[in-house]
Amino acid sequence: MAEDRVLRVRKLLDAVRASGRTALTAPEGKVVADAYAIAVPGEELATDVDEAVAYAARFGGPVVMKIVSPDILHKTDAGGVIVGVEGAADVRTAFHKIIENARAYDATARIEGVQVQELLPQGQEVIVGAVTDPTFGKVVAFGLGGVLVEVLKDVTFRLAPVDPDEALSMLDSIRAAEILRGVRGAPAVDRWAIAEQIRRVSELVSDFPEIAEVDLNPVIATPEGAVAADIRVILAESVPKPRRTYGRDEILTSMRRLMQPSSVAVIGASNEQGKIGNSVMRNLIDGGFSGEIHPVNPKADDILGRKAYKSVTDVPGEVDVAVFAIPAKFVASALEEVGRKGIANAVLIPSGFAETGEHELQDEIVAIGERYGVRLLGPNIYGYYSTWQDLCATFCTPYDVKGGVALTSQSGGIGMAILGFARTTKTGVSAIVGLGNKSDLDEDDLLTWFGEDPNTKCIAMHLEDLKDGRAFVEAARATVPKKPVVVLKAGRTAAGAKAAGSHTGALAGDDAVYEDILKQAGVIRAPGLNEMLEYARALPVLPTPQGDNIVIITGAGGSGVLLSDAVTDNGLSLMEIPPDLDASFRTFIPPFGAAGNPVDITGGEPPSTYEATIRLGLEDPRIHSLVLGYWHTIVTPPMVFAELTARVVAEFRERGIEKPVVASLAGDVEVEEACQYLFEHGVVAYPYTTEKPVAVLGAKYRWARAAGLL
């Protein structure tokens, strides 16, 4: 049966292609719909007015009449749709009016006739569709439909194909999800019928890569079912060339040699200060890399006290990585030598490739890399750091604070911002990697490696685009259950919508699709650079929450209100304090304080009050996370608060009770030192902000849910 429907649609699409068209007519769309059991109303194509009258009479009620023309895609704009036509006289009038409007709209348009369609009952209008996204490939969409679809833009996206449960989840992912469940006395729609329309469209576009866009708009959803009043199918001008892919084992093998090399060659090494080749050599040597370092320069015998080689092919033994510090025009010939030497990885620092319009030069090095099996990092990068190997293969400032955070960026400027942040906050990193033009190695390669790297506890990636969105999603889904992945996606534009031929295509702007697909992959999307870096620094510090109940303990009522707002803004839940717990908190706070949630202990309380209430929050198993609001007073100075909080949290962790604890500190400059102390002792704390600590807690919760741990 499945093969039969594919053959039917294949025959139709081939015929459309042969006629020089990319858009299917409505009758052709119905053939596709019938093949994939996509529910559509009864309809007929009338080539003259008498046929229109006969077909309308057969349907026995009001009908919809629409122009059928391969040259008119937007029928409503052309005045080519009339709804609720009933009776022979009205059918004749409508037929002539539609033809007249179409001629006025486009005098050269080919007109095949008028579609006479059953008028569907009143119901909720939704849209089901699919587009071919340049990053993620086939993507299926769902949202509120009808004429306001592009105004409301209440649409969600998933990778196609989707299974029934995933299709059903899309109904709950739009802002107006409650409308589908029935509001103000209206009945709920048949959710499974809508989900089936979504699933079948996703199957259709997955079976036929040449289908660029599909629109079912509107789909009329009622308690009895979901029927597409209109179907639009548009074919692509061409199918993109498939990208070369690598298996997981191949990726891990090459990445292991890149991140844990035994031998590194520097092509373009130099004794002259100020040259990139000199900076790379000094960083490798001064950074303490214990492996072999081989300078390559045809004009030198000795560089920084090490024997220099005329060519990389002269270097003895195996080499894992070749770092390029030569002008772009010499890279291709040197890469040929790297390939002949059998070196696994080339780190291409030079600029002057695709980013400056030199696409042919970049294509040339990619072809060389593929021919010899050399993986390329870059070009146009600052290099990379692998701290646990004491490896600093870059011309930028060194960094050697080992830790669990892996950071990547497409941009050199962002890479240096990452470096400065790491140094200022004393963030330990496992790696910092520049990706630049991503001629070969990209985020999914790095994600595959960092997902298995025991030294990496959290991965944060700045990206402007993804070369292969599906490969990234696959790598993210394998990694997220083990450790958080934070992404800063730059460029929130809708450029992809400009040339769309359907409503779905117009809605599928770059960022709209990225937003939903990244969420589907389980990654945490950071709204900005600072948030990405703070999430990366803080998430490994916080234990995984065991439940949703959050309690705020604060010394300032104003902070408590702002912290409550932040909890709500981050999709978290303030615990409803039961009477017995409320009474327990009240035993520690003054009569003019306030229990409930937030627990307001007031600002003039001594350290013992902070300690007692924090202990109670950690002790009670019904509380899952604590948000602390501190107010600077002489009675309880900042470092006193920091030390007592860290001591109590450490004591409970030794007893096996681990809960996320975040803190907001308001006060004079001493709170900055206190926050640093708390961070170093397992409590995420920030001065002068109520939003940031709760945003980090929200990110931890989002990861825990995506990882299936909550």
C-alpha positions as CSV (number, residue, x, y, z in Angstrom):
1,M,0.0,0.0,0.0
2,A,2.8,2.4,1.0
3,E,4.7,1.6,-2.3
4,D,1.5,2.1,-4.3
5,R,0.9,5.6,-2.9
6,V,4.5,6.6,-3.5
7,L,4.3,5.4,-7.2
8,R,1.0,7.4,-7.7
9,V,2.5,10.6,-6.3
10,R,5.8,10.0,-8.1
11,K,4.0,9.7,-11.4
12,L,2.1,12.9,-10.7
13,L,5.2,14.9,-9.7
14,D,7.1,13.7,-12.7
15,A,4.3,15.0,-14.9
16,V,4.2,18.4,-13.2
17,R,8.0,18.6,-13.7
18,A,7.7,17.6,-17.3
19,S,5.2,20.5,-17.9
20,G,7.7,23.0,-16.6
21,R,5.8,23.8,-13.4
22,T,6.7,23.8,-9.7
23,A,3.3,24.3,-8.2
24,L,0.5,21.7,-8.2
25,T,-3.0,22.7,-9.1
26,A,-5.8,22.0,-6.6
27,P,-7.0,18.8,-8.3
28,E,-3.4,17.6,-8.4
29,G,-3.1,18.4,-4.7
30,K,-6.2,16.3,-4.1
31,V,-4.5,13.3,-5.8
32,V,-1.6,13.7,-3.3
33,A,-3.9,14.1,-0.4
34,D,-5.9,11.0,-1.3
35,A,-2.7,9.0,-1.7
36,Y,-1.5,9.9,1.9
37,A,-5.0,9.8,3.4
38,I,-4.9,13.5,4.2
39,A,-8.6,14.4,4.8
40,V,-9.9,16.9,2.3
41,P,-13.6,17.7,1.3
42,G,-15.3,16.3,-1.7
43,E,-14.5,18.4,-4.8
44,E,-14.7,18.4,-8.6
45,L,-13.0,20.4,-11.4
46,A,-15.6,22.3,-13.5
47,T,-14.3,23.3,-16.9
48,D,-17.5,25.2,-17.8
49,V,-20.4,26.7,-16.0
50,D,-22.8,23.8,-16.6
51,E,-20.4,21.4,-15.0
52,A,-20.1,23.7,-12.1
53,V,-23.9,23.7,-11.6
54,A,-24.1,19.9,-11.9
55,Y,-21.3,19.3,-9.4
56,A,-22.7,21.8,-6.9
57,A,-26.1,20.1,-7.1
58,R,-24.4,16.7,-6.5
59,F,-22.9,18.0,-3.2
60,G,-26.4,19.1,-2.2
61,G,-25.6,22.2,-0.2
62,P,-23.5,25.4,-0.1
63,V,-20.2,25.0,-1.8
64,V,-16.9,26.8,-2.1
65,M,-15.7,27.8,-5.6
66,K,-12.0,28.4,-6.4
67,I,-10.0,29.3,-9.5
68,V,-7.7,26.5,-10.8
69,S,-4.6,27.9,-12.5
70,P,-1.0,26.7,-12.4
71,D,-0.1,30.4,-12.6
72,I,-2.1,31.7,-9.7
73,L,-0.8,30.4,-6.3
74,H,-2.6,32.8,-4.0
75,K,-6.2,32.4,-5.1
76,T,-7.7,34.7,-2.5
77,D,-5.5,37.6,-3.6
78,A,-6.7,37.1,-7.1
79,G,-10.4,37.2,-6.1
80,G,-10.5,33.6,-7.1
81,V,-12.4,32.2,-4.1
82,I,-16.1,32.5,-3.3
83,V,-17.5,30.8,-0.2
84,G,-21.1,29.7,0.6
85,V,-22.4,29.5,-3.0
86,E,-25.8,27.8,-3.2
87,G,-28.3,27.3,-6.0
88,A,-27.8,27.1,-9.8
89,A,-28.1,30.8,-10.4
90,D,-25.6,31.7,-7.7
91,V,-23.2,29.0,-9.0
92,R,-23.4,30.5,-12.5
93,T,-22.7,34.0,-11.3
94,A,-19.9,32.9,-9.1
95,F,-18.3,30.9,-11.9
96,H,-18.2,33.9,-14.2
97,K,-17.1,36.2,-11.5
98,I,-14.1,34.0,-10.5
99,I,-13.0,33.7,-14.2
100,E,-13.3,37.5,-14.6
101,N,-11.3,38.2,-11.5
102,A,-8.6,35.8,-12.5
103,R,-8.3,37.4,-15.9
104,A,-8.0,40.8,-14.3
105,Y,-5.4,39.6,-11.9
106,D,-3.2,38.0,-14.5
107,A,-4.3,38.2,-18.1
108,T,-1.7,35.6,-19.2
109,A,-2.6,33.0,-16.6
110,R,-3.5,29.6,-17.8
111,I,-7.0,28.7,-16.4
112,E,-8.0,25.1,-16.2
113,G,-11.4,25.7,-14.6
114,V,-13.1,26.3,-11.3
115,Q,-12.9,23.9,-8.4
116,V,-16.3,23.1,-6.8
117,Q,-15.8,22.0,-3.2
118,E,-18.0,20.9,-0.4
119,L,-18.4,23.7,2.2
120,L,-17.0,22.4,5.5
121,P,-18.8,23.0,8.8
122,Q,-17.8,25.8,11.1
123,G,-14.8,24.9,13.3
124,Q,-11.4,26.0,14.5
125,E,-9.1,27.0,11.6
126,V,-5.5,25.7,12.0
127,I,-2.6,25.3,9.6
128,V,-0.6,22.2,8.9
129,G,2.4,22.5,6.6
130,A,6.0,21.6,5.8
131,V,9.0,23.4,4.4
132,T,12.5,22.6,3.4
133,D,14.7,24.5,5.8
134,P,18.3,25.2,4.5
135,T,19.7,24.0,7.9
136,F,17.4,21.3,9.1
137,G,15.9,19.9,5.8
138,K,12.3,18.8,6.0
139,V,10.4,20.6,8.8
140,V,6.7,20.2,9.6
141,A,4.7,23.1,11.0
142,F,1.4,23.5,13.0
143,G,-0.4,26.6,14.2
144,L,-3.5,28.7,14.1
145,G,-4.7,29.0,10.5
146,G,-6.9,30.9,8.2
147,V,-6.4,34.4,6.8
148,L,-4.7,35.7,10.0
149,V,-2.0,33.0,10.1
150,E,0.8,35.3,9.0
151,V,-0.4,38.1,11.4
152,L,-0.7,35.9,14.5
153,K,2.4,33.7,13.6
154,D,1.4,31.3,16.3
155,V,3.2,28.3,14.8
156,T,5.5,25.6,16.0
157,F,8.0,23.4,14.0
158,R,9.5,19.9,14.3
159,L,11.9,17.8,12.2
160,A,10.0,15.6,9.7
161,P,8.9,12.9,9.9
162,V,7.2,12.9,13.3
163,D,5.6,10.0,15.1
164,P,2.0,10.3,16.5
165,D,3.1,11.4,20.0
166,E,5.4,14.1,18.6
167,A,2.7,15.3,16.3
168,L,0.3,15.5,19.2
169,S,2.8,17.5,21.3
170,M,2.8,20.2,18.6
171,L,-0.8,21.1,19.6
172,D,0.4,22.0,23.1
173,S,3.4,24.1,21.8
174,I,1.5,27.1,20.4
175,R,0.5,30.0,22.5
176,A,-3.2,29.4,21.7
177,A,-3.1,25.7,22.8
178,E,-6.1,26.2,25.2
179,I,-8.4,27.2,22.3
180,L,-8.1,23.6,20.9
181,R,-9.2,22.2,24.2
182,G,-12.3,24.3,24.2
183,V,-12.9,27.7,25.8
184,R,-16.0,29.7,26.8
185,G,-18.3,26.8,26.2
186,A,-16.9,25.8,22.8
187,P,-16.2,22.1,22.5
188,A,-12.7,20.7,22.2
189,V,-11.5,19.7,18.8
190,D,-10.5,16.2,17.7
191,R,-6.8,16.5,18.7
192,W,-5.8,13.1,17.3
193,A,-7.3,14.0,13.9
194,I,-5.2,17.1,13.7
195,A,-2.1,15.1,14.8
196,E,-2.7,12.6,12.0
197,Q,-2.9,15.4,9.4
198,I,0.5,16.6,10.7
199,R,2.0,13.1,10.7
200,R,0.8,12.4,7.2
201,V,2.2,15.6,5.8
202,S,5.5,14.9,7.5
203,E,5.6,11.5,5.8
204,L,4.8,13.0,2.4
205,V,7.7,15.5,2.4
206,S,10.1,12.8,3.8
207,D,9.2,10.5,1.0
208,F,9.7,13.2,-1.7
209,P,12.7,15.4,-1.2
210,E,11.8,17.4,-4.2
211,I,8.7,18.8,-2.4
212,A,9.8,22.2,-1.1
213,E,6.6,23.3,0.6
214,V,3.2,22.0,1.6
215,D,0.2,24.0,3.0
216,L,-3.0,22.7,4.4
217,N,-4.6,26.0,5.2
218,P,-7.1,26.2,6.6
219,V,-7.6,22.8,8.3
220,I,-11.1,22.9,9.8
221,A,-10.9,21.2,13.2
222,T,-14.1,20.1,14.9
223,P,-15.0,17.6,17.6
224,E,-15.6,15.1,14.8
225,G,-12.4,15.4,12.9
226,A,-10.0,17.7,10.9
227,V,-10.4,18.3,7.2
228,A,-8.1,20.4,5.0
229,A,-10.1,23.0,3.1
230,D,-7.1,23.7,0.8
231,I,-3.9,22.0,-0.1
232,R,-0.9,23.6,-1.8
233,V,2.1,21.7,-2.9
234,I,5.2,23.4,-4.3
235,L,8.2,21.6,-5.8
236,A,11.8,22.8,-5.3
237,E,13.8,24.2,-8.2
238,S,16.6,21.7,-7.4
239,V,17.5,19.3,-4.7
240,P,20.7,20.3,-2.8
241,K,23.8,18.2,-3.1
242,P,24.2,15.9,-0.1
243,R,26.9,16.8,2.4
244,R,29.7,14.3,3.1
245,T,29.0,12.8,6.5
246,Y,31.1,10.8,9.0
247,G,30.2,8.0,11.3
248,R,30.3,8.4,15.1
249,D,33.4,6.2,15.4
250,E,35.2,8.1,12.7
251,I,34.4,11.4,14.4
252,L,35.6,10.2,17.8
253,T,38.8,8.8,16.3
254,S,39.8,12.1,14.6
255,M,38.6,14.3,17.4
256,R,40.7,12.2,19.9
257,R,43.8,12.9,17.9
258,L,42.9,16.6,17.7
259,M,42.1,17.1,21.4
260,Q,44.6,14.7,22.8
261,P,47.5,14.8,20.4
262,S,50.9,13.3,21.0
263,S,52.6,15.3,18.2
264,V,51.9,18.8,16.7
265,A,53.5,20.4,13.7
266,V,53.4,24.2,13.2
267,I,53.5,25.0,9.5
268,G,54.8,28.6,9.2
269,A,56.5,28.5,12.6
270,S,58.7,31.6,13.1
271,N,61.4,33.1,15.3
272,E,60.1,36.6,14.6
273,Q,58.1,38.1,17.3
274,G,54.7,39.5,16.2
275,K,54.2,36.7,13.6
276,I,51.3,34.2,14.2
277,G,53.7,31.3,13.7
278,N,55.9,32.6,16.5
279,S,52.9,33.2,18.9
280,V,51.6,29.6,18.2
281,M,55.0,28.1,18.9
282,R,55.5,30.1,22.1
283,N,52.1,29.2,23.4
284,L,52.7,25.5,22.8
285,I,56.1,25.6,24.5
286,D,55.2,27.9,27.3
287,G,51.9,26.2,27.9
288,G,53.7,23.0,28.9
289,F,52.5,20.7,26.2
290,S,54.2,17.4,26.8
291,G,54.0,16.0,23.3
292,E,56.3,16.6,20.4
293,I,56.3,20.1,18.8
294,H,57.7,20.3,15.3
295,P,58.3,23.7,13.6
296,V,58.0,23.7,9.8
297,N,59.6,26.5,7.9
298,P,61.7,26.1,4.7
299,K,63.8,29.1,5.5
300,A,64.9,28.2,9.1
301,D,67.0,25.4,10.7
302,D,66.1,26.2,14.3
303,I,63.0,27.9,15.8
304,L,62.8,28.7,19.5
305,G,65.5,26.1,20.2
306,R,63.8,23.3,18.2
307,K,64.8,21.7,14.9
308,A,62.9,23.1,12.0
309,Y,61.9,21.1,9.0
310,K,61.6,22.3,5.4
311,S,58.4,20.4,4.8
312,V,55.9,18.6,7.1
313,T,56.8,15.4,5.1
314,D,60.3,15.6,6.6
315,V,59.0,15.4,10.2
316,P,59.8,12.0,11.7
317,G,57.2,9.7,13.1
318,E,53.4,10.2,13.3
319,V,51.9,13.7,13.6
320,D,48.3,14.1,14.9
321,V,47.8,17.8,14.2
322,A,49.2,20.4,11.8
323,V,48.6,24.0,12.8
324,F,48.7,26.3,9.8
325,A,50.2,29.8,10.3
326,I,50.8,30.7,6.6
327,P,49.0,33.0,4.2
328,A,45.8,31.6,2.6
329,K,47.4,31.3,-0.9
330,F,50.0,28.7,0.3
331,V,47.5,26.6,2.3
332,A,46.4,24.2,-0.4
333,S,49.9,23.1,-1.4
334,A,50.9,22.7,2.3
335,L,47.7,20.7,2.9
336,E,48.6,18.3,0.1
337,E,51.8,17.6,2.0
338,V,49.9,17.1,5.2
339,G,47.7,14.6,3.4
340,R,50.6,12.7,2.0
341,K,52.1,12.6,5.5
342,G,48.9,11.0,6.9
343,I,48.2,13.7,9.5
344,A,44.7,13.4,10.8
345,N,43.8,17.1,11.5
346,A,44.7,20.5,10.0
347,V,44.0,23.6,12.2
348,L,43.7,26.4,9.7
349,I,44.3,29.7,11.4
350,P,44.7,31.8,8.2
351,S,41.8,34.1,6.9
352,G,41.2,34.9,3.3
353,F,38.8,32.1,2.3
354,A,35.0,32.1,1.9
355,E,34.6,34.9,4.5
356,T,36.3,37.2,2.0
357,G,34.5,35.8,-1.1
358,E,37.3,33.3,-2.0
359,H,34.9,30.4,-2.2
360,E,36.9,28.5,-4.8
361,L,40.0,28.6,-2.6
362,Q,38.0,27.1,0.3
363,D,36.4,24.5,-2.0
364,E,39.9,23.5,-3.1
365,I,41.2,22.9,0.5
366,V,38.0,21.0,1.3
367,A,38.5,18.7,-1.7
368,I,42.1,18.1,-0.6
369,G,41.0,17.3,2.9
370,E,38.4,14.8,1.7
371,R,40.9,13.2,-0.7
372,Y,43.4,12.4,2.0
373,G,41.0,12.0,4.9
374,V,42.3,15.1,6.8
375,R,39.7,16.8,9.0
376,L,39.9,20.6,8.8
377,L,39.3,23.0,11.7
378,G,38.7,26.4,10.3
379,P,39.9,28.3,8.3
380,N,39.8,31.8,9.7
381,I,40.1,30.9,13.4
382,Y,42.1,31.8,16.5
383,G,43.1,28.2,17.1
384,Y,42.1,26.1,20.0
385,Y,42.8,25.2,23.7
386,S,42.7,21.7,25.2
387,T,43.6,22.5,28.8
388,W,43.8,19.0,30.2
389,Q,46.6,18.3,27.6
390,D,48.3,21.6,28.4
391,L,47.7,22.4,24.8
392,C,47.4,26.1,23.7
393,A,47.5,26.0,19.9
394,T,46.6,29.6,19.2
395,F,48.1,33.0,18.6
396,C,45.9,34.6,21.3
397,T,46.6,34.9,25.0
398,P,47.2,31.5,26.9
399,Y,44.7,30.0,29.3
400,D,45.4,27.1,31.6
401,V,42.7,26.9,34.2
402,K,41.5,23.4,33.9
403,G,37.8,22.6,34.5
404,G,34.7,21.0,33.1
405,V,33.4,23.6,30.6
406,A,33.9,23.3,26.9
407,L,33.4,26.5,24.9
408,T,33.2,26.9,21.1
409,S,32.6,29.9,18.9
410,Q,32.4,30.7,15.2
411,S,33.8,34.2,15.8
412,G,37.3,35.1,16.9
413,G,36.0,38.2,18.7
414,I,33.5,36.1,20.6
415,G,36.2,33.6,21.3
416,M,38.3,36.2,23.1
417,A,35.3,37.4,25.0
418,I,34.9,33.8,26.2
419,L,38.6,33.8,27.2
420,G,38.3,37.0,29.2
421,F,35.1,35.9,30.9
422,A,36.7,32.6,31.9
423,R,39.7,34.4,33.4
424,T,37.7,37.0,35.2
425,T,35.3,34.5,36.8
426,K,38.0,31.8,37.3
427,T,36.0,29.4,35.2
428,G,37.8,26.1,34.6
429,V,37.6,25.0,31.0
430,S,38.2,21.7,29.3
431,A,38.6,23.3,25.9
432,I,38.0,26.5,23.9
433,V,37.7,25.9,20.2
434,G,37.3,28.3,17.3
435,L,35.3,27.1,14.3
436,G,35.5,30.0,11.9
437,N,34.3,29.2,8.4
438,K,33.5,25.6,9.3
439,S,34.8,24.2,6.0
440,D,34.7,20.7,7.6
441,L,34.7,20.2,11.4
442,D,31.7,21.8,13.0
443,E,29.4,21.8,16.0
444,D,28.2,18.2,15.6
445,D,31.8,16.9,15.5
446,L,32.7,18.8,18.7
447,L,29.5,17.9,20.4
448,T,30.0,14.2,19.7
449,W,33.5,14.4,21.2
450,F,32.6,16.6,24.3
451,G,29.7,14.3,25.0
452,E,32.1,11.5,25.6
453,D,34.9,13.5,27.1
454,P,35.1,12.7,30.9
455,N,36.7,16.1,31.6
456,T,33.8,18.0,30.1
457,K,30.7,18.6,32.3
458,C,28.9,21.3,30.3
459,I,29.2,22.4,26.6
460,A,28.5,26.0,25.5
461,M,28.4,26.9,21.8
462,H,28.2,30.3,20.0
463,L,27.0,29.8,16.4
464,E,25.8,31.9,13.6
465,D,24.5,28.9,11.6
466,L,24.6,25.2,11.4
467,K,25.9,23.4,8.3
468,D,23.9,20.3,9.1
469,G,21.1,20.9,11.5
470,R,20.0,17.2,11.6
471,A,23.5,16.0,12.4
472,F,23.6,18.6,15.2
473,V,20.3,17.5,16.6
474,E,21.4,13.8,16.5
475,A,24.6,14.7,18.4
476,A,22.7,16.9,20.9
477,R,20.1,14.1,21.6
478,A,23.0,11.7,22.4
479,T,24.7,14.3,24.6
480,V,21.9,16.0,26.6
481,P,21.0,13.0,28.7
482,K,24.6,13.1,30.0
483,K,25.4,16.8,30.3
484,P,23.9,20.2,29.5
485,V,24.4,21.8,26.1
486,V,24.0,25.6,25.9
487,V,23.7,27.4,22.6
488,L,23.8,31.0,21.7
489,K,22.3,31.3,18.2
490,A,23.2,34.7,16.6
491,G,21.1,36.2,13.8
492,R,17.4,36.3,14.7
493,T,16.2,37.2,11.2
494,A,13.5,35.9,9.0
495,A,15.5,35.9,5.8
496,G,14.4,32.4,4.9
497,A,10.8,33.6,4.5
498,K,11.4,36.1,1.7
499,A,11.0,33.8,-1.3
500,A,8.3,31.6,0.2
501,G,5.5,30.3,-2.0
502,S,3.2,29.2,0.9
503,H,2.0,30.5,4.2
504,T,4.1,27.9,6.0
505,G,7.2,29.0,4.1
506,A,6.5,32.6,5.0
507,L,6.3,31.7,8.7
508,A,9.4,29.5,8.7
509,G,11.9,32.3,9.2
510,D,15.4,31.2,10.3
511,D,15.0,31.9,14.0
512,A,11.4,30.5,14.2
513,V,12.7,27.1,13.1
514,Y,15.9,27.2,15.1
515,E,13.9,28.1,18.3
516,D,11.7,25.0,18.1
517,I,14.2,22.6,16.7
518,L,16.9,23.5,19.3
519,K,14.3,23.0,22.0
520,Q,13.3,19.7,20.4
521,A,17.0,18.6,20.6
522,G,17.0,19.4,24.4
523,V,19.6,22.1,24.2
524,I,19.4,25.3,26.4
525,R,19.2,28.4,24.2
526,A,20.8,31.4,25.8
527,P,19.3,34.8,24.9
528,G,22.7,36.5,24.9
529,L,26.5,36.0,25.2
530,N,26.7,36.8,28.9
531,E,23.9,34.4,29.6
532,M,25.6,31.6,27.6
533,L,28.8,32.1,29.6
534,E,27.0,32.3,32.9
535,Y,24.9,29.1,32.2
536,A,28.1,27.3,31.2
537,R,29.9,28.4,34.4
538,A,27.0,27.8,36.7
539,L,25.2,24.6,35.5
540,P,28.0,22.2,36.6
541,V,28.0,23.8,40.0
542,L,24.3,23.1,40.7
543,P,23.1,19.6,41.6
544,T,20.2,18.2,39.6
545,P,16.8,19.2,41.1
546,Q,14.6,16.3,42.3
547,G,11.3,18.2,42.0
548,D,9.6,21.4,41.1
549,N,9.0,23.0,44.5
550,I,11.1,26.2,44.9
551,V,11.2,28.3,48.1
552,I,12.5,31.8,48.3
553,I,14.2,32.9,51.6
554,T,15.0,36.6,51.7
555,G,16.1,39.3,54.0
556,A,14.4,42.0,51.9
557,G,10.8,42.1,50.9
558,G,11.5,44.0,47.6
559,S,14.0,41.3,46.5
560,G,11.5,38.7,47.4
561,V,8.9,40.1,45.0
562,L,11.5,40.4,42.2
563,L,12.8,36.9,42.8
564,S,9.2,35.7,42.6
565,D,8.7,37.4,39.3
566,A,11.9,35.8,38.0
567,V,10.7,32.3,39.1
568,T,7.5,32.8,37.1
569,D,9.4,34.3,34.1
570,N,11.6,31.2,33.9
571,G,8.8,28.7,34.0
572,L,9.5,27.6,37.5
573,S,7.1,26.8,40.3
574,L,6.9,28.5,43.7
575,M,6.0,26.0,46.3
576,E,2.6,26.3,48.1
577,I,3.9,26.1,51.7
578,P,1.8,23.7,53.8
579,P,0.7,24.8,57.3
580,D,3.2,22.7,59.2
581,L,6.1,24.0,57.2
582,D,4.8,27.5,57.5
583,A,4.7,27.2,61.3
584,S,8.3,25.8,61.3
585,F,9.6,28.8,59.4
586,R,7.7,31.2,61.7
587,T,9.6,29.9,64.7
588,F,12.8,31.4,63.3
589,I,11.6,34.8,62.0
590,P,10.3,37.9,63.9
591,P,6.6,38.6,64.2
592,F,6.9,41.4,61.7
593,G,8.5,39.1,59.2
594,A,6.4,37.0,56.8
595,A,6.3,33.3,56.2
596,G,4.6,31.9,53.1
597,N,6.6,32.0,50.0
598,P,8.8,34.1,49.8
599,V,9.9,33.6,53.4
600,D,10.8,37.1,54.5
601,I,13.1,37.0,57.5
602,T,13.6,40.9,57.3
603,G,16.8,42.7,57.0
604,G,17.9,43.2,60.6
605,E,18.2,39.5,61.5
606,P,21.4,38.0,62.7
607,P,23.3,35.2,61.0
608,S,21.6,32.6,63.1
609,T,18.2,33.4,61.4
610,Y,19.7,33.0,57.9
611,E,21.3,29.7,59.0
612,A,18.2,28.3,60.7
613,T,15.9,29.0,57.7
614,I,18.4,27.7,55.2
615,R,18.8,24.5,57.2
616,L,15.0,24.1,57.3
617,G,14.8,24.6,53.5
618,L,17.5,21.9,53.0
619,E,16.1,19.5,55.6
620,D,12.5,19.4,54.4
621,P,12.2,16.8,51.6
622,R,9.2,18.6,50.1
623,I,11.4,21.5,49.1
624,H,13.5,20.9,46.0
625,S,15.4,24.1,45.4
626,L,16.2,27.3,47.4
627,V,16.5,30.8,46.1
628,L,18.2,33.1,48.7
629,G,17.8,36.9,48.7
630,Y,20.5,38.6,50.9
631,W,20.5,42.2,52.0
632,H,23.7,43.8,53.2
633,T,23.7,44.8,56.8
634,I,26.3,45.3,59.5
635,V,24.3,42.7,61.6
636,T,25.0,40.0,59.0
637,P,27.9,41.2,56.7
638,P,28.3,39.7,53.2
639,M,31.2,37.3,53.9
640,V,29.5,36.1,57.1
641,F,26.4,35.2,55.0
642,A,28.5,33.6,52.3
643,E,30.5,31.5,54.8
644,L,27.5,30.3,56.8
645,T,25.6,29.4,53.6
646,A,28.5,27.5,52.1
647,R,29.1,25.7,55.3
648,V,25.4,24.6,55.7
649,V,25.2,23.5,52.0
650,A,28.4,21.5,52.3
651,E,27.2,19.8,55.5
652,F,24.0,18.7,53.9
653,R,25.8,17.4,50.8
654,E,28.0,15.3,53.0
655,R,24.8,13.8,54.4
656,G,23.7,13.0,50.8
657,I,21.1,15.9,50.6
658,E,21.9,17.9,47.5
659,K,19.6,20.6,46.3
660,P,20.2,23.5,43.9
661,V,20.8,26.7,45.9
662,V,21.1,30.1,44.2
663,A,21.5,33.5,45.8
664,S,21.0,37.1,44.9
665,L,23.1,39.5,47.0
666,A,22.2,43.2,47.3
667,G,24.6,45.6,49.0
668,D,27.9,47.4,48.8
669,V,30.9,46.2,46.9
670,E,31.7,43.5,49.5
671,V,28.9,41.4,48.0
672,E,31.1,40.8,45.0
673,E,33.7,38.9,47.0
674,A,30.9,37.0,48.8
675,C,29.4,35.9,45.5
676,Q,32.8,34.6,44.3
677,Y,33.2,32.7,47.5
678,L,29.8,31.2,47.2
679,F,30.4,30.1,43.6
680,E,33.6,28.4,44.7
681,H,31.7,26.5,47.3
682,G,28.8,25.2,45.3
683,V,26.3,28.0,45.6
684,V,25.5,30.0,42.4
685,A,25.4,33.6,43.5
686,Y,25.3,37.0,41.8
687,P,25.5,40.6,43.1
688,Y,23.1,43.4,42.1
689,T,20.6,41.2,40.2
690,T,17.6,39.1,41.1
691,E,17.1,37.9,37.5
692,K,20.4,36.1,36.8
693,P,20.5,33.5,39.6
694,V,17.0,32.4,38.9
695,A,17.6,32.3,35.1
696,V,20.5,29.9,35.8
697,L,18.2,27.8,38.0
698,G,15.7,27.8,35.2
699,A,18.3,26.6,32.7
700,K,19.2,23.8,35.1
701,Y,15.6,22.8,35.3
702,R,15.2,22.9,31.5
703,W,18.2,20.6,31.1
704,A,16.9,18.2,33.8
705,R,13.6,17.9,32.0
706,A,15.2,17.4,28.6
707,A,17.6,14.8,30.0
708,G,14.6,12.9,31.5
709,L,15.8,13.4,35.0
710,L,12.8,15.4,36.3
